[in-house]
Each structure stands twice: as C-alpha cells, then as structure tokens.
Amino acid sequence: MTAHRTATAAAVAAAAPLLLLTWAAGPAQAHGAPTNPVSRVVACSPEGGADNRTAACRAAIAANGAPFTAWDNLRVAGVGGRDRQVIPDGKLCSGNLPAYKGLDLARADWPSTRLTPGASFTLSYSSTIPHTGTFKLYLSKPGYDPSKPLTWSDLPTKPFATATDPALVNGAYRIRATLPSDRTGRQMLYTIWQNTSTTDTYYSCSDVVFPAAARGTGGGGRTAPAEAPAARTTAPARAAAKATPTKSAAAPSPTPSPVATPSAAPASAPDDLAPAADSSSGGGGSLPLVAGAGGAAALLLTVGVAFTLRRRR
C-alpha cells in the first residue's frame, strides 16, 4: 500500500508542473489584429466568415499552405522601431514571416472596408490580453496600385495617426482618428503596433476603398463581400469576452490616458481613443481558455490524489 501511495504521489509530482506550465504560458500566446477595418489575416482566418471564402482568401491560404488559424500572432521580435530596415519591400503584410506569406499576394480583390475621405473613423484592434505600446496608422499614398506588392515607398514616412498605451476594453483597442482627405479608390491602411511591454512589433494590412467623390463624416461600411460588419467579428468577440481579464487584474500599472494624434488633422478633429466600447469586436485567441482548463485540471488532480492518500492511511 505504501508503494502504491508513493507511485501515485510521484505521478502527481510529474504531471502537475506540466499542467501548471501550460496554464502560465497560455496567455502569452494571445495577441491581436485589426477587425475593423478588417485586416487580411482576420478576414482569411477560420473566424473570417464569408470573407474566408473569397477568391483572394482562398488564394492566400493556398499560397500559405495552411489556414491562418493564428490570426492574432503576426508579430516580429526585436525590431525596435527599425521597421523599414527589418521588413523588406513586398513582405509588409506578412511581416516577412513564412507562416503568413499568403497575405503578401498582390491583387485587387481582397475583402475590404468602405471609408470616407476626410472623415473621422475608429479602428478596432482586437486583442485578448493588454500590452503597452504605440499604434501607428499609415494610409497608402495617392496612386497606390494594389495589383503590385506593397512597398515602403507606397506609404508616407509619417503615420497619419498614432495612439500610445490605449486601454483594452471588451477585447479591443479602439483608436479614433481623422482620415486624409485626398484618397480615392482602393488603398491600404497599414497598422504597426510596437510593444513596450514586450519586444514584439505587430504588422497588419487592411484593404480599404474610398468613393471617387465623397466627403463628410462617416465611413466604415463593407464593400466586398457584402456582409454586415458585425458578422466578421462576432467569433473573435465571443472568445475575447471569455478570455480577456479585467483591466484591474491584467494591467499591473495604471494605463495612461490614450490619445491618437493625427499628423495633419485639424485641431478640432475627434482624435482620441473612442471612450465607448461595444462587445461586437474582440480578440479571438482561445489559448487562455485552454490554459485556464489546464490550471484547473492540475488543481483537481492534486486535490483528488491528496484525498485518496488520506483515505488509504
């Protein structure tokens, strides 16, 4: 009987650290990407709904050789602001990561979001855990040709808006800014998120379309495929609502007031982080949920064995 108890205790000692390691490591694997305007990696992920079945996404997945399951993990470590030196031309959408190479396909039929030139808009960037850092938003220059690979020369040197340390609310960062007023047709909204809480930098491409002659305040409707905006973000939102910790539990230090600063926007433009939050946009990583189950399993296993040993004495 003593030998049996010794063997059982040894099994617990071996299994519990592995389960606890999974629990501890899980949240670090969840990150984020723009859901509105929808980014290529989100549109072509299994969570992309109808977007995932478009010709562009099918071609991207085929070129990739695998589905974009890890839509929230397109990140490069150690860039440190040297984006144009580290990420080569033609590889901006993938961050030069082989696992995302299908996102670099040069074609004019990617799922896109309709925007209005000169209007205020809010970028929703879904994430499952908070990070500190700066978001930089670039809009391709007039004359951008989507049928050619995206290069750094297609983007202005300076972003049209930035936001530092915005709060993660209901699974998303929401950054309000004013769009440049001189764009028409299909353009690229390129987002760089340089973390300060990690060494990672995230890159994303969102295809957007401006009407040929439209001005005003508004924008944000989808152009292709025809689909309600909420349909493309519902699945990530459900995961984020379950996985995202509360701000007080997840952020050890106070989060500075987020401000998005347009480079060339009028002083009166509404350019701060949108204070309102809705649950229709959110992160899609499921690893925190799996990891939480691992932690619970470790605890139950340990308690169960302890109870068994106590009864056998």
C-alpha positions in Angstrom: 0.0 0.0 0.0 2.9 2.3 0.8 4.4 1.6 -2.5 1.1 2.4 -4.2 0.8 5.7 -2.4 4.4 6.6 -3.3 3.9 5.8 -7.0 0.7 7.9 -7.1 2.4 10.9 -5.4 5.2 10.7 -7.9 2.8 10.7 -10.8 1.1 13.9 -9.4 4.5 15.5 -8.9 5.4 14.8 -12.5 2.1 15.9 -14.1 1.1 18.9 -12.1 4.1 21.1 -13.2 3.3 20.4 -16.8 -0.3 21.4 -16.4 0.7 24.5 -14.4 3.3 25.4 -17.1 0.6 25.2 -19.7 -1.6 27.4 -17.6 1.1 30.0 -17.1 2.3 30.1 -20.6 -1.1 30.1 -22.4 -2.0 33.8 -22.1 1.4 34.9 -23.5 0.4 33.3 -26.8 -2.6 35.5 -27.5 -2.2 38.9 -29.1 -4.3 40.7 -31.8 -5.0 42.2 -35.2 -7.4 44.8 -36.7 -11.0 43.6 -37.1 -12.4 46.9 -38.4 -11.3 47.9 -41.0 -10.9 44.2 -41.3 -7.2 43.0 -41.8 -6.3 40.4 -44.3 -5.2 37.9 -41.6 -8.6 38.2 -39.8 -10.6 38.1 -43.0 -8.8 34.9 -44.2 -8.8 33.2 -40.8 -11.3 30.4 -39.9 -13.1 33.2 -37.9 -13.5 35.3 -41.1 -16.9 34.1 -42.1 -17.8 34.8 -45.7 -14.5 36.7 -46.2 -12.7 33.5 -45.7 -14.4 32.0 -48.7 -13.5 34.8 -51.1 -11.2 34.2 -54.1 -8.4 36.3 -52.5 -8.5 34.4 -49.2 -8.6 31.0 -50.9 -5.5 32.0 -53.0 -3.8 33.3 -49.8 -4.4 30.1 -47.9 -3.2 28.0 -50.9 -0.1 30.1 -51.2 0.4 29.8 -47.4 0.0 26.0 -47.4 -2.1 26.3 -44.2 -5.0 28.3 -42.8 -4.5 31.5 -40.9 -5.5 30.0 -37.6 -3.2 32.1 -35.5 -4.6 35.4 -36.8 -3.6 37.2 -33.6 0.1 36.2 -33.7 1.6 38.1 -36.7 4.5 39.6 -34.8 8.2 40.1 -35.1 10.5 40.3 -32.1 13.4 42.8 -31.7 12.5 45.3 -34.4 12.7 48.2 -32.0 11.3 50.8 -34.4 13.6 49.7 -37.4 10.5 48.6 -39.4 11.8 49.8 -42.8 15.2 48.2 -42.2 13.9 44.8 -40.9 10.8 44.2 -43.0 11.6 44.1 -46.8 9.5 45.5 -49.6 6.8 43.2 -50.8 6.7 41.5 -47.3 4.9 44.2 -45.3 1.6 42.3 -44.9 3.3 39.1 -43.6 6.0 40.9 -41.6 8.3 38.7 -43.6 7.1 35.6 -41.7 6.8 32.5 -43.8 3.7 31.3 -41.9 1.9 34.4 -43.3 3.4 34.7 -46.7 0.0 34.4 -48.4 -1.0 37.8 -47.1 1.5 39.4 -49.5 -0.3 38.4 -52.7 -0.7 41.5 -54.9 -4.3 41.5 -56.0 -7.2 44.0 -56.0 -10.0 41.8 -54.7 -9.1 41.4 -51.0 -12.0 41.8 -48.6 -12.2 45.5 -48.0 -13.9 48.2 -45.9 -15.5 51.3 -47.3 -14.3 54.6 -45.8 -14.9 58.2 -46.4 -12.0 60.6 -47.1 -11.5 63.3 -44.6 -13.9 61.7 -42.1 -13.4 60.6 -38.6 -13.3 56.9 -38.1 -12.5 54.4 -35.4 -10.0 51.5 -35.9 -10.9 48.4 -33.8 -7.9 46.3 -32.9 -8.9 43.0 -31.3 -6.7 41.6 -28.6 -7.0 39.0 -25.8 -4.5 40.5 -23.3 -3.3 44.1 -22.8 0.1 45.3 -23.8 1.6 48.8 -23.6 3.0 50.3 -26.7 2.2 52.7 -29.7 -0.1 52.1 -32.6 0.9 53.8 -35.9 -1.6 54.1 -38.7 -0.5 54.7 -42.3 -2.6 55.2 -45.4 -1.1 54.4 -48.8 -0.2 57.4 -51.0 -2.4 58.6 -53.8 -1.7 56.4 -56.8 -1.2 53.2 -54.8 -1.6 50.2 -57.1 -3.0 47.1 -55.3 -2.0 44.9 -58.2 1.7 45.4 -57.2 3.4 44.2 -54.0 3.1 46.7 -51.1 6.4 48.5 -50.6 7.5 51.1 -48.0 7.6 53.7 -50.8 3.8 53.2 -51.1 3.4 54.6 -47.6 4.1 58.1 -46.2 7.1 58.5 -44.0 5.0 59.6 -41.1 1.7 58.0 -39.9 -1.5 60.0 -40.1 -2.4 58.9 -36.6 -0.8 57.4 -33.5 -2.1 56.2 -30.1 0.1 55.3 -27.2 -1.0 52.9 -24.4 -4.7 52.8 -25.2 -6.9 50.7 -22.8 -8.1 47.3 -23.8 -11.9 47.5 -23.4 -14.1 44.5 -24.1 -11.4 42.7 -26.0 -10.4 45.6 -28.3 -8.4 48.8 -28.6 -10.4 51.5 -30.3 -8.5 54.3 -31.9 -10.3 57.3 -33.3 -8.6 59.5 -35.9 -9.3 61.6 -39.0 -8.6 60.1 -42.4 -6.6 62.0 -45.0 -9.0 63.8 -47.4 -7.1 63.2 -50.7 -7.6 59.5 -51.2 -9.9 57.7 -53.7 -10.3 54.2 -54.8 -8.7 51.1 -53.2 -6.0 51.9 -50.7 -4.0 50.2 -47.9 -4.4 51.0 -44.2 -1.2 49.7 -42.7 -1.0 49.4 -38.9 2.1 48.9 -36.8 1.8 48.2 -33.1 5.2 48.5 -31.4 5.0 47.0 -27.9 6.9 48.4 -24.9 5.8 45.6 -22.5 7.3 43.0 -24.9 10.0 43.1 -27.6 7.3 42.4 -30.3 6.0 44.6 -33.1 2.8 43.6 -34.9 2.1 44.4 -38.6 -1.3 44.3 -40.4 -2.8 45.2 -43.8 -6.4 46.3 -44.0 -7.7 46.9 -47.6 -10.0 49.9 -47.7 -12.0 51.6 -50.5 -12.8 55.3 -50.8 -15.5 56.6 -53.1 -14.4 58.7 -56.1 -16.2 61.8 -54.9 -17.5 61.8 -51.3 -16.8 64.0 -48.3 -18.3 64.2 -44.8 -18.3 62.3 -41.6 -18.9 58.6 -41.6 -17.5 55.6 -43.3 -16.9 52.1 -42.2 -19.2 50.1 -44.4 -18.0 46.9 -46.1 -17.6 46.8 -49.9 -16.6 43.2 -50.6 -18.0 40.8 -49.8 -21.4 42.3 -49.0 -21.8 41.5 -45.3 -22.8 43.2 -42.1 -19.7 44.5 -40.2 -20.6 42.5 -37.1 -20.5 39.2 -38.9 -16.8 39.3 -39.4 -16.0 40.0 -35.7 -18.6 38.0 -33.8 -16.5 34.9 -33.3 -13.4 36.8 -32.1 -15.6 38.8 -29.8 -17.1 35.8 -28.1 -13.6 34.4 -27.4 -12.3 37.7 -26.1 -15.3 38.2 -23.8 -14.4 34.9 -22.1 -10.6 35.3 -22.3 -9.9 38.9 -21.6 -9.2 39.7 -17.9 -10.5 42.8 -16.3 -8.3 45.8 -16.6 -7.5 45.9 -12.8 -6.4 42.2 -12.9 -4.5 42.2 -16.1 -2.7 45.6 -16.0 -0.3 45.8 -13.0 0.2 49.5 -13.5 -2.2 52.4 -14.3 -2.8 52.8 -18.0 -2.1 56.4 -19.3 -5.0 58.2 -21.0 -4.9 57.0 -24.6 -4.6 59.7 -27.3 -4.5 59.2 -31.0 -2.6 62.1 -32.7 -3.2 62.7 -36.4 -0.1 64.1 -38.1 -2.0 66.5 -40.2 -5.5 66.7 -38.9 -7.4 69.8 -37.8 -7.1 70.6 -34.1 -10.8 70.2 -33.6 -10.9 66.7 -35.1 -12.1 63.9 -32.7 -8.8 62.1 -32.5 -8.7 60.4 -29.1 -9.5 56.8 -28.3 -13.2 56.2 -28.6 -14.4 56.1 -24.9 -17.4 53.9 -25.7 -17.0 50.2 -26.1 -19.2 47.5 -27.6 -18.9 43.8 -27.4 -19.1 43.2 -31.2 -15.4 43.4 -31.6 -12.9 41.4 -29.7 -9.9 39.1 -29.7 -10.1 35.5 -31.0 -7.3 33.7 -29.2 -8.6 30.6 -27.4 -5.4 29.7 -25.7 -6.2 31.5 -22.4 -9.3 29.4 -22.2 -7.4 26.1 -22.8 -4.7 27.2 -20.4 -7.2 28.0 -17.7 -8.6 24.5 -18.1 -5.1 23.1 -17.7 -4.6 25.0 -14.4 -8.0 23.8 -13.2 -7.0 20.2 -14.1 -3.8 20.5 -12.2 -5.6 21.7 -9.1 -8.3 19.0 -9.3 -5.7 16.3 -9.9 -3.7 17.4 -6.9 -6.7 17.6 -4.6 -8.0 14.2 -5.7 -4.8 12.5 -5.0 -4.4 14.1 -1.7 -7.9 12.9 -0.8 -7.1 9.4 -1.9 -3.9 9.2 0.1 -5.7 10.5 3.2 -8.3 7.7 2.9 -5.7 5.0 2.4 -3.9 5.8 5.6 
